[in-house]
Each structure stands twice: as structure tokens, then as C-alpha cells.
Amino acid sequence: ESLGRGLRTCYRYLNQTSRSFAAVIQALDGELRHAVCIFYLVLRALDTVEDDMTISLEVKVPMLHKFHTYLYQPEWKYMESKEKDRQVLEDFPTISMEFRNLSKVYQDVISDICHKMGVGMAEFLENKVDSLEEWDKYCHYVAGLVGIGLSRLFSASELEDPIVGQDTELANSMGLFLQKTNIIRDYLEDQQSGREFWPREVWSRYAKKLSDLAKPENIDMAVQCLNELITNALHHVPDVLTYLSRLKNQSVFNFCAIPQVMAIATLAACYNNQQVFKGVVKIRKGQAVTLMMDATNIQAVKAIMYQYVEEIYQKIPSTDPSSNKTQQIISSIRALSLPNSSMASRHHYSPIYLSCAMLLAALSWQYLSTISKATEDYVQAGEN
């Protein structure tokens, strides 16, 4: 009720376009909450342009390059999108107005990241991801830059130390771990939509075409390819743990930690799992709520990481070509996780804290379910 009309509209768009991040963004402290909300919506609008296959490259490429300039054009909007999240383009004047109402330190970060991301997206519109180096580069453009931008916002708010925003390598790893997890999990959905994000350098060792991995006769090779990519993604976990260990503000820690523990749980569910090539692999809602409740401090997160890499370790096939590399990175994560001390901190909560956490989780789930139902015209049931 204390928010102005424009900000209320922005938070409504946030809830319509992101069931995953809406709750954690709205739990952030102070003015950082508004900055991250606007940052999300700006990037959602940019991403909607990139995803819209009805926009010709002649129109799309210049739009992506210039998108950051639209933040300072009060009347700019785009009414021709066919994407489900098109409302963020159709009512971009409301979003850009609230962007201009932010402190300049936040504006500069958001505009800079939007510019760099638009250029990167345009670069990969016509180029498929070939090498692992290009895979990292693509993930940097679409997710690593988000991690870097968020980290700079955290530091700008003074809720976190300057080093959080300055160490771009760790912030980039935070984004890459999430993006690679999404790309790995979404193999079949992307294939059905005509998109390919798995790096040719890896999949070409297992099939002539990426789409061949979905054929039943190729399932053994497909799973080996899957395991190799998961092993690659796991190499970001040490950076994730180092990054999280630097955070001081509880709301920022929760915001950063929850997606990371969801990602490791998702990778554990996908590892050596043929279902990735046959349907959808998701973690259970109850499991997700437990992770949200538990991931409140660095020792708890280390314990969660340890639990899921152990789950992966137990599933490593002795005949898998990547088995040695998988075991090596898991050994490195084990050494960082220190399970003997961390498991205790994960499970020993005071009764009142546990009650509050249970209530928060229940209310969050009820809230997200209500939002989902009320906005089904905008958010399709299959959105992750």
C-alpha cells in the first residue's frame, strides 16, 4: 500500500513473469528490493525480445544493441511481440519510469549490464555454441552478467562489502552454475522449440546431431554426454561456496543461496538419468521447500552441496567416460564442504526459528500458487 502506482505495477509484472524469483526478490531489504525488481524486469524485457522468433533478425539485432538506451526514452514500448511475457514490452514506459526513479548508482549498473547483455545476445543469435569456451561465453552473456550486476547492486546498497561487487569472476560463476543447470535440464524442451545450447565440442563425440540424443537407440551415449556436461557444471561449485561465504546480509544470502541449492539438487536429479531425454526432470515441491528453509547460512549450504554431490557420486557408472573427472571435482567439493561440522548447523534450529520458517514456506507456497492461478494468461503451466 505504501508503494506508488508504478512500483505496484512493476511488482505485479514480477509476480506474473517469475514464480521462481518473485518471492526471494520481495524478501530483500530496503531500497535494494526495488532496484533488483526493476533489474529483473528490464532483463526480462530484453530476454523477451531475444526469445521472440517472430521478430526478424533485421529488427531484433538493432533492438538488442540499443535496448539499454530505451531506459531513458519515456515513451518507448514494443507492441508486436507474441511472447507470453510481452506485457513487459507493451508497458515498458512504466518499467523505465521506475528505473529512472532509482538512485543513479543503481541506474548505472542496470544500464551497463543491459548494454553488455544485449550485445552478447545479438552475437549468439546466428552462431550456435560450438566449443566449451563459447558455452562459457554464452552463459556469461545471459547469466554471468546477471550475477555480476546483482553483486554490484548488493555492494552499491552497502548491505554487502565492496569486494562482493568487485570480484567479477566469482559473481560470473554464480550465474554460470545456474545457467548450465537450466541448459542441461531443458534439453528436450529446447529441442522441441528449435533451440540448441549444448556445446558441439561435447555432444559431437556422442552423436552426429544434437537431436539424435533423444532417439531411444542412442540413450546410452546420450546419458554419457549428459554426465560430461554435469561434470563441467560442477566445477563452478567451489566459486559458489566462496562467493556465498562473503555475504553478510541475511536477505541477500537467502536470495543468492536458494537458487544455488536448487541447482545442485536439480543436477543430482539429472545425473545419469535417461528421463532428461524423455520428459521433464524436476525436484519435488516438498524438497524445494526444505531447501528454502535450510539454506540460511554458509555451513548449511555446504552441507546441502555435500549431500547432493554424494548422491551424484553414488550414481557414477564405472564405465562412464567422464567418471574420473566427476570423482575428482566431487572430491574437491567434499574438501570444501566439511560435512562433520556443517551437518549439525543445517539441522539444529531453535523451535521458534523452525516454526517461523515453516510458516514462511507455507505462506510463500500459498502465495505463489495464488499468483500462478490468477495470472495463467501470462504464465504458462510449463514454465520452470
C-alpha positions as CSV (number, residue, x, y, z in Angstrom):
1,E,0.0,0.0,0.0
2,S,2.9,2.4,0.6
3,L,4.2,1.9,-3.0
4,G,3.4,4.2,-5.8
5,R,1.2,3.1,-8.7
6,G,4.2,2.5,-11.0
7,L,6.1,0.3,-8.5
8,R,2.9,-1.7,-7.7
9,T,2.6,-2.4,-11.4
10,C,6.2,-3.5,-11.6
11,Y,5.8,-5.9,-8.7
12,R,2.7,-7.3,-10.3
13,Y,4.7,-7.9,-13.5
14,L,7.4,-9.5,-11.4
15,N,4.9,-12.0,-10.0
16,Q,3.4,-12.7,-13.4
17,T,6.8,-13.4,-15.1
18,S,8.7,-15.1,-12.4
19,R,7.3,-17.6,-10.0
20,S,10.8,-18.7,-9.2
21,F,12.4,-15.3,-8.2
22,A,9.4,-13.2,-7.2
23,A,9.4,-14.3,-3.5
24,V,13.1,-14.0,-2.9
25,I,13.3,-10.6,-4.6
26,Q,10.5,-9.3,-2.4
27,A,12.3,-10.5,0.7
28,L,15.3,-8.3,0.0
29,D,16.0,-5.5,2.4
30,G,15.3,-1.8,1.8
31,E,15.8,0.0,-1.5
32,L,17.8,-2.9,-2.9
33,R,14.4,-4.7,-3.3
34,H,13.2,-2.1,-5.8
35,A,16.5,-2.0,-7.6
36,V,16.6,-5.8,-8.1
37,C,12.9,-5.9,-9.1
38,I,13.5,-3.3,-11.8
39,F,16.7,-5.0,-12.9
40,Y,14.8,-8.3,-13.3
41,L,12.0,-6.7,-15.4
42,V,14.5,-4.8,-17.7
43,L,16.3,-8.1,-18.4
44,R,13.0,-10.0,-18.7
45,A,12.0,-7.4,-21.4
46,L,15.4,-7.8,-23.1
47,D,15.1,-11.6,-23.0
48,T,11.6,-11.5,-24.4
49,V,13.0,-9.7,-27.5
50,E,15.7,-12.3,-27.8
51,D,13.3,-15.2,-27.4
52,D,10.6,-13.9,-29.9
53,M,11.1,-15.9,-33.1
54,T,8.5,-13.7,-34.9
55,I,10.9,-10.7,-34.8
56,S,13.2,-10.7,-37.9
57,L,16.9,-10.5,-37.3
58,E,17.0,-7.2,-39.2
59,V,14.8,-5.8,-36.4
60,K,15.9,-7.8,-33.5
61,V,19.7,-7.2,-33.7
62,P,19.5,-3.4,-33.6
63,M,16.9,-3.6,-30.8
64,L,19.2,-5.8,-28.7
65,H,22.1,-3.4,-29.3
66,K,20.1,-0.3,-28.4
67,F,17.9,-1.7,-25.7
68,H,19.8,0.0,-22.8
69,T,19.0,3.4,-24.5
70,Y,15.3,2.7,-24.2
71,L,15.6,3.0,-20.4
72,Y,16.0,6.8,-20.9
73,Q,13.2,7.1,-23.6
74,P,10.0,7.6,-21.6
75,E,7.6,6.7,-24.4
76,W,9.4,3.6,-25.9
77,K,7.5,0.4,-26.0
78,Y,7.1,-2.6,-28.3
79,M,3.6,-3.8,-29.2
80,E,4.3,-6.6,-31.7
81,S,5.7,-9.3,-29.5
82,K,4.0,-12.7,-29.5
83,E,5.8,-14.0,-26.4
84,K,3.9,-14.9,-23.2
85,D,5.7,-12.1,-21.2
86,R,5.0,-9.4,-23.8
87,Q,3.4,-7.2,-21.2
88,V,6.9,-6.0,-20.0
89,L,7.5,-4.7,-23.5
90,E,4.0,-3.3,-24.0
91,D,4.2,-1.4,-20.8
92,F,7.9,-0.7,-20.8
93,P,7.2,3.0,-20.1
94,T,6.1,2.1,-16.6
95,I,9.3,0.0,-16.0
96,S,11.6,2.6,-17.5
97,M,10.0,5.3,-15.4
98,E,10.7,3.4,-12.2
99,F,14.2,2.7,-13.4
100,R,14.8,6.5,-13.7
101,N,13.4,6.9,-10.2
102,L,16.2,4.7,-8.8
103,S,19.4,6.2,-7.4
104,K,22.0,6.9,-10.1
105,V,24.3,4.3,-8.7
106,Y,21.7,1.6,-9.4
107,Q,20.8,3.0,-12.8
108,D,24.4,2.9,-13.9
109,V,24.7,-0.8,-13.0
110,I,21.4,-1.8,-14.7
111,S,22.1,0.2,-17.9
112,D,25.6,-1.2,-18.2
113,I,24.6,-4.8,-17.7
114,C,21.7,-4.4,-20.1
115,H,24.0,-3.0,-22.8
116,K,26.6,-5.8,-22.4
117,M,23.9,-8.5,-22.4
118,G,22.1,-7.1,-25.5
119,V,25.4,-7.1,-27.4
120,G,26.1,-10.7,-26.3
121,M,22.7,-11.9,-27.1
122,A,22.9,-10.5,-30.6
123,E,26.3,-12.2,-31.1
124,F,24.8,-15.6,-30.5
125,L,21.6,-15.2,-32.4
126,E,23.1,-16.6,-35.6
127,N,26.0,-18.5,-34.0
128,K,25.5,-21.9,-32.4
129,V,27.5,-22.8,-29.3
130,D,30.5,-24.9,-30.6
131,S,33.3,-25.0,-28.1
132,L,33.2,-25.3,-24.3
133,E,34.9,-21.8,-24.3
134,E,31.9,-20.5,-26.3
135,W,29.5,-22.2,-24.0
136,D,31.1,-20.3,-21.1
137,K,30.9,-17.1,-23.1
138,Y,27.2,-17.6,-24.0
139,C,26.4,-18.4,-20.3
140,H,28.3,-15.3,-19.3
141,Y,26.2,-13.1,-21.5
142,V,22.9,-14.4,-20.4
143,A,23.5,-15.3,-16.8
144,G,27.1,-14.4,-15.6
145,L,26.4,-10.7,-16.3
146,V,23.3,-11.0,-14.2
147,G,25.4,-12.3,-11.3
148,I,27.9,-9.5,-11.8
149,G,25.1,-6.9,-12.0
150,L,23.4,-8.2,-8.9
151,S,26.7,-8.3,-7.0
152,R,27.3,-4.6,-7.9
153,L,23.8,-3.7,-6.7
154,F,24.5,-5.6,-3.4
155,S,27.6,-3.5,-2.9
156,A,26.0,-0.3,-4.0
157,S,23.3,-0.7,-1.4
158,E,26.1,-1.0,1.2
159,L,24.4,-4.2,2.5
160,E,27.5,-6.0,1.3
161,D,31.2,-5.2,1.2
162,P,32.7,-3.7,-1.9
163,I,34.6,-6.9,-2.7
164,V,31.3,-8.7,-3.5
165,G,30.7,-6.3,-6.4
166,Q,34.4,-6.1,-7.4
167,D,35.1,-9.9,-7.7
168,T,33.5,-10.4,-11.1
169,E,35.0,-13.9,-11.5
170,L,33.1,-15.3,-8.6
171,A,29.9,-13.5,-9.5
172,N,30.2,-14.8,-13.0
173,S,30.5,-18.4,-11.7
174,M,27.3,-17.9,-9.7
175,G,25.4,-17.2,-13.0
176,L,27.2,-19.9,-15.0
177,F,26.3,-22.6,-12.5
178,L,22.6,-21.7,-12.7
179,Q,22.5,-21.3,-16.5
180,K,24.3,-24.5,-17.2
181,T,21.9,-26.4,-14.9
182,N,19.0,-24.9,-16.8
183,I,20.5,-25.7,-20.2
184,I,21.3,-29.3,-19.1
185,R,17.8,-29.9,-17.7
186,D,16.0,-28.3,-20.6
187,Y,17.5,-30.4,-23.4
188,L,14.2,-31.8,-24.6
189,E,12.2,-28.6,-24.2
190,D,14.8,-26.6,-26.2
191,Q,14.9,-29.3,-28.9
192,Q,11.1,-29.1,-29.3
193,S,11.3,-25.3,-29.6
194,G,14.1,-25.5,-32.1
195,R,16.8,-24.2,-29.8
196,E,20.2,-25.7,-29.2
197,F,22.5,-24.7,-26.3
198,W,24.5,-27.8,-25.6
199,P,28.1,-27.3,-26.8
200,R,29.0,-29.1,-30.1
201,E,32.5,-29.9,-28.8
202,V,30.9,-32.3,-26.2
203,W,27.8,-33.7,-27.9
204,S,29.6,-34.3,-31.3
205,R,31.6,-37.1,-29.5
206,Y,28.3,-38.9,-28.8
207,A,26.1,-38.2,-31.8
208,K,26.1,-36.8,-35.3
209,K,23.3,-34.3,-34.5
210,L,22.3,-33.0,-31.1
211,S,18.7,-34.1,-31.8
212,D,19.9,-37.7,-32.2
213,L,20.5,-37.9,-28.4
214,A,16.7,-38.1,-28.0
215,K,16.4,-41.3,-30.1
216,P,15.9,-44.4,-27.9
217,E,18.7,-46.3,-29.7
218,N,21.2,-43.6,-28.6
219,I,20.1,-43.4,-25.0
220,D,23.4,-44.8,-23.5
221,M,25.5,-42.3,-25.4
222,A,23.1,-39.5,-24.6
223,V,23.4,-40.2,-20.8
224,Q,27.2,-40.2,-21.1
225,C,27.0,-36.8,-22.8
226,L,24.7,-35.6,-20.1
227,N,27.1,-36.8,-17.4
228,E,30.0,-34.9,-19.0
229,L,28.1,-31.7,-19.1
230,I,27.0,-32.1,-15.4
231,T,30.7,-32.7,-14.5
232,N,31.6,-29.4,-16.3
233,A,28.9,-27.5,-14.4
234,L,30.1,-28.9,-11.0
235,H,33.4,-27.1,-11.5
236,H,31.6,-23.8,-10.5
237,V,30.6,-25.1,-7.1
238,P,33.8,-24.1,-5.3
239,D,33.4,-20.5,-6.6
240,V,29.8,-20.5,-5.5
241,L,30.8,-21.5,-1.9
242,T,33.5,-18.9,-1.8
243,Y,31.1,-16.2,-3.0
244,L,28.4,-17.1,-0.5
245,S,30.9,-17.2,2.4
246,R,31.5,-13.4,1.8
247,L,27.8,-12.4,2.2
248,K,26.8,-10.7,5.5
249,N,23.2,-9.6,4.9
250,Q,20.6,-12.3,5.6
251,S,18.2,-11.3,2.9
252,V,21.0,-11.2,0.3
253,F,22.3,-14.5,1.4
254,N,18.9,-16.2,1.1
255,F,18.4,-14.5,-2.3
256,C,21.7,-15.9,-3.6
257,A,21.8,-19.3,-1.8
258,I,18.3,-20.6,-2.6
259,P,18.8,-20.8,-6.4
260,Q,22.2,-22.4,-6.0
261,V,21.0,-25.2,-3.8
262,M,18.0,-25.7,-6.1
263,A,20.6,-26.1,-8.9
264,I,22.7,-28.7,-7.2
265,A,19.6,-30.7,-6.3
266,T,18.5,-30.5,-10.0
267,L,21.9,-31.7,-11.2
268,A,21.7,-34.6,-8.8
269,A,18.3,-35.5,-10.2
270,C,19.5,-35.2,-13.8
271,Y,22.8,-37.1,-13.4
272,N,22.8,-40.4,-15.2
273,N,19.1,-40.0,-15.7
274,Q,17.5,-41.1,-19.1
275,Q,14.4,-39.0,-18.3
276,V,16.3,-35.8,-19.3
277,F,15.8,-37.1,-22.9
278,K,12.3,-38.3,-22.5
279,G,10.5,-35.7,-20.4
280,V,10.9,-33.2,-17.6
281,V,13.1,-33.7,-14.6
282,K,12.1,-31.5,-11.6
283,I,12.8,-31.6,-7.9
284,R,9.7,-32.2,-5.8
285,K,7.8,-29.2,-4.2
286,G,8.4,-30.6,-0.7
287,Q,12.1,-30.9,-1.5
288,A,12.2,-27.3,-2.7
289,V,10.5,-26.0,0.4
290,T,13.0,-27.9,2.6
291,L,15.9,-26.4,0.6
292,M,14.4,-22.9,1.0
293,M,14.1,-23.4,4.8
294,D,17.6,-24.9,5.2
295,A,19.8,-22.6,3.0
296,T,20.1,-19.8,5.5
297,N,23.8,-19.9,6.3
298,I,27.1,-20.9,4.7
299,Q,27.6,-24.1,6.7
300,A,24.1,-25.2,5.9
301,V,24.7,-24.6,2.2
302,K,27.9,-26.6,2.4
303,A,26.0,-29.4,3.9
304,I,23.4,-29.3,1.2
305,M,26.1,-29.3,-1.5
306,Y,27.9,-32.2,0.2
307,Q,24.6,-34.2,0.3
308,Y,23.9,-33.8,-3.4
309,V,27.4,-34.4,-4.7
310,E,27.5,-37.6,-2.6
311,E,24.2,-38.5,-4.3
312,I,25.9,-38.0,-7.7
313,Y,29.0,-39.9,-6.6
314,Q,26.9,-42.9,-5.7
315,K,25.4,-42.9,-9.2
316,I,28.7,-42.6,-11.2
317,P,28.9,-45.6,-13.6
318,S,32.3,-47.3,-13.7
319,T,32.1,-47.4,-17.5
320,D,31.3,-43.7,-17.9
321,P,34.0,-41.8,-19.9
322,S,33.8,-38.9,-17.5
323,S,33.8,-40.9,-14.3
324,N,37.4,-39.9,-13.2
325,K,36.7,-36.2,-13.8
326,T,33.4,-36.4,-12.0
327,Q,35.1,-38.1,-9.0
328,Q,37.9,-35.5,-9.0
329,I,35.6,-32.5,-8.8
330,I,33.4,-34.1,-6.2
331,S,36.5,-34.7,-4.1
332,S,37.3,-31.0,-4.3
333,I,33.8,-30.1,-3.3
334,R,33.9,-32.5,-0.4
335,A,37.1,-30.9,0.9
336,L,35.4,-27.5,0.9
337,S,32.1,-28.7,2.5
338,L,33.5,-30.1,5.8
339,P,30.4,-32.3,6.4
340,N,31.2,-33.1,10.1
341,S,30.8,-29.5,11.3
342,S,28.2,-28.4,8.7
343,M,25.6,-31.1,9.0
344,A,24.9,-30.0,12.6
345,S,24.4,-26.4,11.6
346,R,22.0,-27.4,8.9
347,H,19.6,-29.3,11.2
348,H,19.9,-27.8,14.6
349,Y,17.4,-24.9,14.7
350,S,15.7,-23.4,17.6
351,P,12.0,-24.4,17.7
352,I,10.8,-20.9,17.2
353,Y,13.0,-20.4,14.2
354,L,11.8,-23.7,12.7
355,S,8.2,-22.7,13.3
356,C,8.7,-19.3,11.6
357,A,10.5,-21.0,8.7
358,M,7.7,-23.5,8.3
359,L,5.1,-20.7,8.3
360,L,7.1,-18.6,5.8
361,A,7.5,-21.6,3.5
362,A,3.8,-22.4,3.7
363,L,2.7,-18.8,3.1
364,S,5.2,-18.4,0.2
365,W,3.9,-21.6,-1.4
366,Q,0.2,-20.5,-1.0
367,Y,1.1,-17.0,-2.3
368,L,2.9,-18.3,-5.3
369,S,0.1,-20.8,-6.1
370,T,-2.4,-17.9,-5.9
371,I,-0.4,-15.7,-8.2
372,S,0.1,-18.6,-10.6
373,K,-3.6,-19.2,-10.8
374,A,-4.5,-15.5,-11.2
375,T,-2.0,-14.9,-14.0
376,E,-2.4,-18.1,-16.0
377,D,-3.0,-15.9,-19.1
378,Y,0.6,-14.7,-18.8
379,V,2.4,-17.6,-17.2
380,Q,2.0,-20.9,-18.9
381,A,1.8,-24.1,-16.8
382,G,5.0,-25.4,-18.2
383,E,7.2,-22.5,-17.1
384,N,10.1,-23.6,-14.8
